Amino acid sequence: MNSEAAQVMEDNLNRVWNERYPGNRLKAIEKIYVTDANLYHVGDEVTGYNAINDSVTATLNHLPPDFVFTQLKPVIINNNLGRLIWGAGPKGQPPVATGMDIAHFKDGKIKSLYVFLD
């Protein structure tokens, strides 16, 4: 479970949060999250595939188009919880912001994702 859960978190960062096209992102969300998944981040709490997709779109629309999320440390899994430390900033540059994702897993997919901004 640990390596699979870590891969799910990495896929979430790369295929959801770094995907600017909502159609592609929705397909990734459907593979990575359970149907009634929750996303919690600063000022936002949503449930379900479409709401998560819309929330990520809104977040990405507030960032410059060259910004990407980059994993800064290995994912740590503790039973059914995972932590991924990330940075955000212009591609190929040091991050201008950092944070972490805490994921609660159910049946190998993300049930809840809590996004913390440092």
MODELLER restraints for C-alpha pairs under 7 A, 6 or more apart:
rsr = mdl.restraints
at = mdl.atoms
rsr.add(forms.Gaussian(group=physical.xy_distance, feature=features.Distance(at['CA:2:A'], at['CA:77:A']), mean=5.80, stdev=0.5))
rsr.add(forms.Gaussian(group=physical.xy_distance, feature=features.Distance(at['CA:5:A'], at['CA:108:A']), mean=6.50, stdev=0.5))
rsr.add(forms.Gaussian(group=physical.xy_distance, feature=features.Distance(at['CA:6:A'], at['CA:75:A']), mean=5.59, stdev=0.5))
rsr.add(forms.Gaussian(group=physical.xy_distance, feature=features.Distance(at['CA:6:A'], at['CA:77:A']), mean=6.77, stdev=0.5))
rsr.add(forms.Gaussian(group=physical.xy_distance, feature=features.Distance(at['CA:8:A'], at['CA:32:A']), mean=6.34, stdev=0.5))
rsr.add(forms.Gaussian(group=physical.xy_distance, feature=features.Distance(at['CA:9:A'], at['CA:84:A']), mean=6.95, stdev=0.5))
rsr.add(forms.Gaussian(group=physical.xy_distance, feature=features.Distance(at['CA:12:A'], at['CA:32:A']), mean=6.77, stdev=0.5))
rsr.add(forms.Gaussian(group=physical.xy_distance, feature=features.Distance(at['CA:13:A'], at['CA:69:A']), mean=6.81, stdev=0.5))
rsr.add(forms.Gaussian(group=physical.xy_distance, feature=features.Distance(at['CA:15:A'], at['CA:25:A']), mean=6.45, stdev=0.5))
rsr.add(forms.Gaussian(group=physical.xy_distance, feature=features.Distance(at['CA:15:A'], at['CA:28:A']), mean=6.11, stdev=0.5))
rsr.add(forms.Gaussian(group=physical.xy_distance, feature=features.Distance(at['CA:16:A'], at['CA:25:A']), mean=5.19, stdev=0.5))
rsr.add(forms.Gaussian(group=physical.xy_distance, feature=features.Distance(at['CA:16:A'], at['CA:28:A']), mean=6.33, stdev=0.5))
rsr.add(forms.Gaussian(group=physical.xy_distance, feature=features.Distance(at['CA:16:A'], at['CA:29:A']), mean=6.56, stdev=0.5))
rsr.add(forms.Gaussian(group=physical.xy_distance, feature=features.Distance(at['CA:17:A'], at['CA:56:A']), mean=6.61, stdev=0.5))
rsr.add(forms.Gaussian(group=physical.xy_distance, feature=features.Distance(at['CA:18:A'], at['CA:68:A']), mean=5.90, stdev=0.5))
rsr.add(forms.Gaussian(group=physical.xy_distance, feature=features.Distance(at['CA:18:A'], at['CA:69:A']), mean=6.22, stdev=0.5))
rsr.add(forms.Gaussian(group=physical.xy_distance, feature=features.Distance(at['CA:19:A'], at['CA:25:A']), mean=5.76, stdev=0.5))
rsr.add(forms.Gaussian(group=physical.xy_distance, feature=features.Distance(at['CA:22:A'], at['CA:53:A']), mean=6.73, stdev=0.5))
rsr.add(forms.Gaussian(group=physical.xy_distance, feature=features.Distance(at['CA:22:A'], at['CA:57:A']), mean=6.91, stdev=0.5))
rsr.add(forms.Gaussian(group=physical.xy_distance, feature=features.Distance(at['CA:25:A'], at['CA:53:A']), mean=6.87, stdev=0.5))
rsr.add(forms.Gaussian(group=physical.xy_distance, feature=features.Distance(at['CA:26:A'], at['CA:49:A']), mean=6.92, stdev=0.5))
rsr.add(forms.Gaussian(group=physical.xy_distance, feature=features.Distance(at['CA:26:A'], at['CA:53:A']), mean=5.98, stdev=0.5))
rsr.add(forms.Gaussian(group=physical.xy_distance, feature=features.Distance(at['CA:29:A'], at['CA:49:A']), mean=6.36, stdev=0.5))
rsr.add(forms.Gaussian(group=physical.xy_distance, feature=features.Distance(at['CA:30:A'], at['CA:49:A']), mean=6.54, stdev=0.5))
rsr.add(forms.Gaussian(group=physical.xy_distance, feature=features.Distance(at['CA:32:A'], at['CA:109:A']), mean=5.43, stdev=0.5))
rsr.add(forms.Gaussian(group=physical.xy_distance, feature=features.Distance(at['CA:32:A'], at['CA:110:A']), mean=6.21, stdev=0.5))
rsr.add(forms.Gaussian(group=physical.xy_distance, feature=features.Distance(at['CA:33:A'], at['CA:109:A']), mean=5.07, stdev=0.5))
rsr.add(forms.Gaussian(group=physical.xy_distance, feature=features.Distance(at['CA:33:A'], at['CA:110:A']), mean=4.52, stdev=0.5))
rsr.add(forms.Gaussian(group=physical.xy_distance, feature=features.Distance(at['CA:33:A'], at['CA:111:A']), mean=6.18, stdev=0.5))
rsr.add(forms.Gaussian(group=physical.xy_distance, feature=features.Distance(at['CA:34:A'], at['CA:109:A']), mean=5.79, stdev=0.5))
rsr.add(forms.Gaussian(group=physical.xy_distance, feature=features.Distance(at['CA:34:A'], at['CA:110:A']), mean=6.03, stdev=0.5))
rsr.add(forms.Gaussian(group=physical.xy_distance, feature=features.Distance(at['CA:34:A'], at['CA:111:A']), mean=5.60, stdev=0.5))
rsr.add(forms.Gaussian(group=physical.xy_distance, feature=features.Distance(at['CA:35:A'], at['CA:48:A']), mean=5.92, stdev=0.5))
rsr.add(forms.Gaussian(group=physical.xy_distance, feature=features.Distance(at['CA:35:A'], at['CA:49:A']), mean=6.55, stdev=0.5))
rsr.add(forms.Gaussian(group=physical.xy_distance, feature=features.Distance(at['CA:36:A'], at['CA:47:A']), mean=5.98, stdev=0.5))
rsr.add(forms.Gaussian(group=physical.xy_distance, feature=features.Distance(at['CA:36:A'], at['CA:48:A']), mean=4.82, stdev=0.5))
rsr.add(forms.Gaussian(group=physical.xy_distance, feature=features.Distance(at['CA:37:A'], at['CA:47:A']), mean=5.54, stdev=0.5))
rsr.add(forms.Gaussian(group=physical.xy_distance, feature=features.Distance(at['CA:37:A'], at['CA:48:A']), mean=5.38, stdev=0.5))
rsr.add(forms.Gaussian(group=physical.xy_distance, feature=features.Distance(at['CA:37:A'], at['CA:110:A']), mean=6.79, stdev=0.5))
rsr.add(forms.Gaussian(group=physical.xy_distance, feature=features.Distance(at['CA:37:A'], at['CA:111:A']), mean=4.59, stdev=0.5))
rsr.add(forms.Gaussian(group=physical.xy_distance, feature=features.Distance(at['CA:37:A'], at['CA:112:A']), mean=5.53, stdev=0.5))
rsr.add(forms.Gaussian(group=physical.xy_distance, feature=features.Distance(at['CA:38:A'], at['CA:46:A']), mean=5.65, stdev=0.5))
rsr.add(forms.Gaussian(group=physical.xy_distance, feature=features.Distance(at['CA:38:A'], at['CA:47:A']), mean=4.41, stdev=0.5))
rsr.add(forms.Gaussian(group=physical.xy_distance, feature=features.Distance(at['CA:38:A'], at['CA:48:A']), mean=6.57, stdev=0.5))
rsr.add(forms.Gaussian(group=physical.xy_distance, feature=features.Distance(at['CA:38:A'], at['CA:111:A']), mean=6.36, stdev=0.5))
rsr.add(forms.Gaussian(group=physical.xy_distance, feature=features.Distance(at['CA:38:A'], at['CA:112:A']), mean=4.64, stdev=0.5))
rsr.add(forms.Gaussian(group=physical.xy_distance, feature=features.Distance(at['CA:38:A'], at['CA:113:A']), mean=6.34, stdev=0.5))
rsr.add(forms.Gaussian(group=physical.xy_distance, feature=features.Distance(at['CA:39:A'], at['CA:45:A']), mean=5.70, stdev=0.5))
rsr.add(forms.Gaussian(group=physical.xy_distance, feature=features.Distance(at['CA:39:A'], at['CA:46:A']), mean=5.36, stdev=0.5))
rsr.add(forms.Gaussian(group=physical.xy_distance, feature=features.Distance(at['CA:39:A'], at['CA:47:A']), mean=6.42, stdev=0.5))
rsr.add(forms.Gaussian(group=physical.xy_distance, feature=features.Distance(at['CA:39:A'], at['CA:52:A']), mean=6.37, stdev=0.5))
rsr.add(forms.Gaussian(group=physical.xy_distance, feature=features.Distance(at['CA:39:A'], at['CA:112:A']), mean=5.83, stdev=0.5))
rsr.add(forms.Gaussian(group=physical.xy_distance, feature=features.Distance(at['CA:39:A'], at['CA:113:A']), mean=4.92, stdev=0.5))
rsr.add(forms.Gaussian(group=physical.xy_distance, feature=features.Distance(at['CA:39:A'], at['CA:114:A']), mean=6.19, stdev=0.5))
rsr.add(forms.Gaussian(group=physical.xy_distance, feature=features.Distance(at['CA:40:A'], at['CA:46:A']), mean=6.73, stdev=0.5))
rsr.add(forms.Gaussian(group=physical.xy_distance, feature=features.Distance(at['CA:40:A'], at['CA:113:A']), mean=6.09, stdev=0.5))
rsr.add(forms.Gaussian(group=physical.xy_distance, feature=features.Distance(at['CA:40:A'], at['CA:114:A']), mean=4.78, stdev=0.5))
rsr.add(forms.Gaussian(group=physical.xy_distance, feature=features.Distance(at['CA:40:A'], at['CA:115:A']), mean=6.19, stdev=0.5))
rsr.add(forms.Gaussian(group=physical.xy_distance, feature=features.Distance(at['CA:41:A'], at['CA:114:A']), mean=5.91, stdev=0.5))
rsr.add(forms.Gaussian(group=physical.xy_distance, feature=features.Distance(at['CA:41:A'], at['CA:115:A']), mean=4.77, stdev=0.5))
rsr.add(forms.Gaussian(group=physical.xy_distance, feature=features.Distance(at['CA:41:A'], at['CA:116:A']), mean=6.55, stdev=0.5))
rsr.add(forms.Gaussian(group=physical.xy_distance, feature=features.Distance(at['CA:46:A'], at['CA:52:A']), mean=6.18, stdev=0.5))
rsr.add(forms.Gaussian(group=physical.xy_distance, feature=features.Distance(at['CA:66:A'], at['CA:90:A']), mean=5.22, stdev=0.5))
rsr.add(forms.Gaussian(group=physical.xy_distance, feature=features.Distance(at['CA:66:A'], at['CA:91:A']), mean=6.04, stdev=0.5))
rsr.add(forms.Gaussian(group=physical.xy_distance, feature=features.Distance(at['CA:67:A'], at['CA:88:A']), mean=6.41, stdev=0.5))
rsr.add(forms.Gaussian(group=physical.xy_distance, feature=features.Distance(at['CA:67:A'], at['CA:89:A']), mean=4.69, stdev=0.5))
rsr.add(forms.Gaussian(group=physical.xy_distance, feature=features.Distance(at['CA:67:A'], at['CA:90:A']), mean=4.28, stdev=0.5))
rsr.add(forms.Gaussian(group=physical.xy_distance, feature=features.Distance(at['CA:67:A'], at['CA:91:A']), mean=5.84, stdev=0.5))
rsr.add(forms.Gaussian(group=physical.xy_distance, feature=features.Distance(at['CA:68:A'], at['CA:88:A']), mean=5.55, stdev=0.5))
rsr.add(forms.Gaussian(group=physical.xy_distance, feature=features.Distance(at['CA:68:A'], at['CA:89:A']), mean=5.71, stdev=0.5))
rsr.add(forms.Gaussian(group=physical.xy_distance, feature=features.Distance(at['CA:68:A'], at['CA:90:A']), mean=6.20, stdev=0.5))
rsr.add(forms.Gaussian(group=physical.xy_distance, feature=features.Distance(at['CA:68:A'], at['CA:91:A']), mean=5.72, stdev=0.5))
rsr.add(forms.Gaussian(group=physical.xy_distance, feature=features.Distance(at['CA:69:A'], at['CA:86:A']), mean=6.38, stdev=0.5))
rsr.add(forms.Gaussian(group=physical.xy_distance, feature=features.Distance(at['CA:69:A'], at['CA:87:A']), mean=5.60, stdev=0.5))
rsr.add(forms.Gaussian(group=physical.xy_distance, feature=features.Distance(at['CA:69:A'], at['CA:88:A']), mean=4.51, stdev=0.5))
rsr.add(forms.Gaussian(group=physical.xy_distance, feature=features.Distance(at['CA:69:A'], at['CA:89:A']), mean=6.91, stdev=0.5))
rsr.add(forms.Gaussian(group=physical.xy_distance, feature=features.Distance(at['CA:70:A'], at['CA:86:A']), mean=5.37, stdev=0.5))
rsr.add(forms.Gaussian(group=physical.xy_distance, feature=features.Distance(at['CA:70:A'], at['CA:87:A']), mean=5.21, stdev=0.5))
rsr.add(forms.Gaussian(group=physical.xy_distance, feature=features.Distance(at['CA:70:A'], at['CA:88:A']), mean=6.29, stdev=0.5))
rsr.add(forms.Gaussian(group=physical.xy_distance, feature=features.Distance(at['CA:71:A'], at['CA:85:A']), mean=6.01, stdev=0.5))
rsr.add(forms.Gaussian(group=physical.xy_distance, feature=features.Distance(at['CA:71:A'], at['CA:86:A']), mean=4.44, stdev=0.5))
rsr.add(forms.Gaussian(group=physical.xy_distance, feature=features.Distance(at['CA:71:A'], at['CA:87:A']), mean=6.49, stdev=0.5))
rsr.add(forms.Gaussian(group=physical.xy_distance, feature=features.Distance(at['CA:72:A'], at['CA:85:A']), mean=5.61, stdev=0.5))
rsr.add(forms.Gaussian(group=physical.xy_distance, feature=features.Distance(at['CA:72:A'], at['CA:86:A']), mean=5.10, stdev=0.5))
rsr.add(forms.Gaussian(group=physical.xy_distance, feature=features.Distance(at['CA:72:A'], at['CA:87:A']), mean=6.42, stdev=0.5))
rsr.add(forms.Gaussian(group=physical.xy_distance, feature=features.Distance(at['CA:73:A'], at['CA:85:A']), mean=5.76, stdev=0.5))
rsr.add(forms.Gaussian(group=physical.xy_distance, feature=features.Distance(at['CA:74:A'], at['CA:84:A']), mean=7.00, stdev=0.5))
rsr.add(forms.Gaussian(group=physical.xy_distance, feature=features.Distance(at['CA:75:A'], at['CA:82:A']), mean=6.87, stdev=0.5))
rsr.add(forms.Gaussian(group=physical.xy_distance, feature=features.Distance(at['CA:75:A'], at['CA:83:A']), mean=5.65, stdev=0.5))
rsr.add(forms.Gaussian(group=physical.xy_distance, feature=features.Distance(at['CA:75:A'], at['CA:84:A']), mean=4.82, stdev=0.5))
rsr.add(forms.Gaussian(group=physical.xy_distance, feature=features.Distance(at['CA:76:A'], at['CA:82:A']), mean=5.61, stdev=0.5))
rsr.add(forms.Gaussian(group=physical.xy_distance, feature=features.Distance(at['CA:76:A'], at['CA:83:A']), mean=5.26, stdev=0.5))
rsr.add(forms.Gaussian(group=physical.xy_distance, feature=features.Distance(at['CA:76:A'], at['CA:84:A']), mean=6.81, stdev=0.5))
rsr.add(forms.Gaussian(group=physical.xy_distance, feature=features.Distance(at['CA:77:A'], at['CA:83:A']), mean=6.48, stdev=0.5))
rsr.add(forms.Gaussian(group=physical.xy_distance, feature=features.Distance(at['CA:80:A'], at['CA:104:A']), mean=5.82, stdev=0.5))
rsr.add(forms.Gaussian(group=physical.xy_distance, feature=features.Distance(at['CA:80:A'], at['CA:105:A']), mean=5.15, stdev=0.5))
rsr.add(forms.Gaussian(group=physical.xy_distance, feature=features.Distance(at['CA:81:A'], at['CA:102:A']), mean=6.91, stdev=0.5))
rsr.add(forms.Gaussian(group=physical.xy_distance, feature=features.Distance(at['CA:81:A'], at['CA:103:A']), mean=5.52, stdev=0.5))
rsr.add(forms.Gaussian(group=physical.xy_distance, feature=features.Distance(at['CA:81:A'], at['CA:104:A']), mean=4.67, stdev=0.5))
rsr.add(forms.Gaussian(group=physical.xy_distance, feature=features.Distance(at['CA:81:A'], at['CA:105:A']), mean=6.18, stdev=0.5))
rsr.add(forms.Gaussian(group=physical.xy_distance, feature=features.Distance(at['CA:82:A'], at['CA:102:A']), mean=5.55, stdev=0.5))
rsr.add(forms.Gaussian(group=physical.xy_distance, feature=features.Distance(at['CA:82:A'], at['CA:103:A']), mean=5.04, stdev=0.5))
rsr.add(forms.Gaussian(group=physical.xy_distance, feature=features.Distance(at['CA:82:A'], at['CA:104:A']), mean=6.65, stdev=0.5))
rsr.add(forms.Gaussian(group=physical.xy_distance, feature=features.Distance(at['CA:83:A'], at['CA:100:A']), mean=6.78, stdev=0.5))
rsr.add(forms.Gaussian(group=physical.xy_distance, feature=features.Distance(at['CA:83:A'], at['CA:101:A']), mean=5.62, stdev=0.5))
rsr.add(forms.Gaussian(group=physical.xy_distance, feature=features.Distance(at['CA:83:A'], at['CA:102:A']), mean=4.66, stdev=0.5))
rsr.add(forms.Gaussian(group=physical.xy_distance, feature=features.Distance(at['CA:83:A'], at['CA:103:A']), mean=6.52, stdev=0.5))
rsr.add(forms.Gaussian(group=physical.xy_distance, feature=features.Distance(at['CA:84:A'], at['CA:100:A']), mean=5.45, stdev=0.5))
rsr.add(forms.Gaussian(group=physical.xy_distance, feature=features.Distance(at['CA:84:A'], at['CA:101:A']), mean=5.16, stdev=0.5))
rsr.add(forms.Gaussian(group=physical.xy_distance, feature=features.Distance(at['CA:84:A'], at['CA:102:A']), mean=6.69, stdev=0.5))
rsr.add(forms.Gaussian(group=physical.xy_distance, feature=features.Distance(at['CA:85:A'], at['CA:99:A']), mean=5.97, stdev=0.5))
rsr.add(forms.Gaussian(group=physical.xy_distance, feature=features.Distance(at['CA:85:A'], at['CA:100:A']), mean=4.32, stdev=0.5))
rsr.add(forms.Gaussian(group=physical.xy_distance, feature=features.Distance(at['CA:85:A'], at['CA:101:A']), mean=6.57, stdev=0.5))
rsr.add(forms.Gaussian(group=physical.xy_distance, feature=features.Distance(at['CA:86:A'], at['CA:98:A']), mean=5.70, stdev=0.5))
rsr.add(forms.Gaussian(group=physical.xy_distance, feature=features.Distance(at['CA:86:A'], at['CA:99:A']), mean=5.48, stdev=0.5))
rsr.add(forms.Gaussian(group=physical.xy_distance, feature=features.Distance(at['CA:86:A'], at['CA:100:A']), mean=5.65, stdev=0.5))
rsr.add(forms.Gaussian(group=physical.xy_distance, feature=features.Distance(at['CA:87:A'], at['CA:95:A']), mean=5.07, stdev=0.5))
rsr.add(forms.Gaussian(group=physical.xy_distance, feature=features.Distance(at['CA:87:A'], at['CA:97:A']), mean=5.67, stdev=0.5))
rsr.add(forms.Gaussian(group=physical.xy_distance, feature=features.Distance(at['CA:87:A'], at['CA:98:A']), mean=4.19, stdev=0.5))
rsr.add(forms.Gaussian(group=physical.xy_distance, feature=features.Distance(at['CA:87:A'], at['CA:99:A']), mean=6.36, stdev=0.5))
rsr.add(forms.Gaussian(group=physical.xy_distance, feature=features.Distance(at['CA:88:A'], at['CA:95:A']), mean=4.87, stdev=0.5))
rsr.add(forms.Gaussian(group=physical.xy_distance, feature=features.Distance(at['CA:88:A'], at['CA:96:A']), mean=6.04, stdev=0.5))
rsr.add(forms.Gaussian(group=physical.xy_distance, feature=features.Distance(at['CA:88:A'], at['CA:97:A']), mean=5.24, stdev=0.5))
rsr.add(forms.Gaussian(group=physical.xy_distance, feature=features.Distance(at['CA:88:A'], at['CA:98:A']), mean=6.10, stdev=0.5))
rsr.add(forms.Gaussian(group=physical.xy_distance, feature=features.Distance(at['CA:89:A'], at['CA:95:A']), mean=4.44, stdev=0.5))
rsr.add(forms.Gaussian(group=physical.xy_distance, feature=features.Distance(at['CA:89:A'], at['CA:96:A']), mean=5.16, stdev=0.5))
rsr.add(forms.Gaussian(group=physical.xy_distance, feature=features.Distance(at['CA:89:A'], at['CA:97:A']), mean=6.73, stdev=0.5))
rsr.add(forms.Gaussian(group=physical.xy_distance, feature=features.Distance(at['CA:98:A'], at['CA:117:A']), mean=6.20, stdev=0.5))
rsr.add(forms.Gaussian(group=physical.xy_distance, feature=features.Distance(at['CA:98:A'], at['CA:118:A']), mean=5.54, stdev=0.5))
rsr.add(forms.Gaussian(group=physical.xy_distance, feature=features.Distance(at['CA:99:A'], at['CA:116:A']), mean=5.28, stdev=0.5))
rsr.add(forms.Gaussian(group=physical.xy_distance, feature=features.Distance(at['CA:99:A'], at['CA:117:A']), mean=4.26, stdev=0.5))
rsr.add(forms.Gaussian(group=physical.xy_distance, feature=features.Distance(at['CA:99:A'], at['CA:118:A']), mean=4.91, stdev=0.5))
rsr.add(forms.Gaussian(group=physical.xy_distance, feature=features.Distance(at['CA:100:A'], at['CA:115:A']), mean=5.97, stdev=0.5))
rsr.add(forms.Gaussian(group=physical.xy_distance, feature=features.Distance(at['CA:100:A'], at['CA:116:A']), mean=5.19, stdev=0.5))
rsr.add(forms.Gaussian(group=physical.xy_distance, feature=features.Distance(at['CA:100:A'], at['CA:117:A']), mean=6.69, stdev=0.5))
rsr.add(forms.Gaussian(group=physical.xy_distance, feature=features.Distance(at['CA:101:A'], at['CA:113:A']), mean=6.63, stdev=0.5))
rsr.add(forms.Gaussian(group=physical.xy_distance, feature=features.Distance(at['CA:101:A'], at['CA:114:A']), mean=5.65, stdev=0.5))
rsr.add(forms.Gaussian(group=physical.xy_distance, feature=features.Distance(at['CA:101:A'], at['CA:115:A']), mean=4.61, stdev=0.5))
rsr.add(forms.Gaussian(group=physical.xy_distance, feature=features.Distance(at['CA:101:A'], at['CA:116:A']), mean=6.24, stdev=0.5))
rsr.add(forms.Gaussian(group=physical.xy_distance, feature=features.Distance(at['CA:102:A'], at['CA:113:A']), mean=5.75, stdev=0.5))
rsr.add(forms.Gaussian(group=physical.xy_distance, feature=features.Distance(at['CA:102:A'], at['CA:114:A']), mean=5.07, stdev=0.5))
rsr.add(forms.Gaussian(group=physical.xy_distance, feature=features.Distance(at['CA:102:A'], at['CA:115:A']), mean=6.51, stdev=0.5))
rsr.add(forms.Gaussian(group=physical.xy_distance, feature=features.Distance(at['CA:103:A'], at['CA:110:A']), mean=6.19, stdev=0.5))
rsr.add(forms.Gaussian(group=physical.xy_distance, feature=features.Distance(at['CA:103:A'], at['CA:112:A']), mean=5.70, stdev=0.5))
rsr.add(forms.Gaussian(group=physical.xy_distance, feature=features.Distance(at['CA:103:A'], at['CA:113:A']), mean=4.50, stdev=0.5))
rsr.add(forms.Gaussian(group=physical.xy_distance, feature=features.Distance(at['CA:103:A'], at['CA:114:A']), mean=6.34, stdev=0.5))
rsr.add(forms.Gaussian(group=physical.xy_distance, feature=features.Distance(at['CA:104:A'], at['CA:110:A']), mean=5.87, stdev=0.5))
rsr.add(forms.Gaussian(group=physical.xy_distance, feature=features.Distance(at['CA:104:A'], at['CA:111:A']), mean=5.54, stdev=0.5))
rsr.add(forms.Gaussian(group=physical.xy_distance, feature=features.Distance(at['CA:104:A'], at['CA:112:A']), mean=5.09, stdev=0.5))
rsr.add(forms.Gaussian(group=physical.xy_distance, feature=features.Distance(at['CA:104:A'], at['CA:113:A']), mean=6.46, stdev=0.5))
rsr.add(forms.Gaussian(group=physical.xy_distance, feature=features.Distance(at['CA:105:A'], at['CA:111:A']), mean=5.22, stdev=0.5))
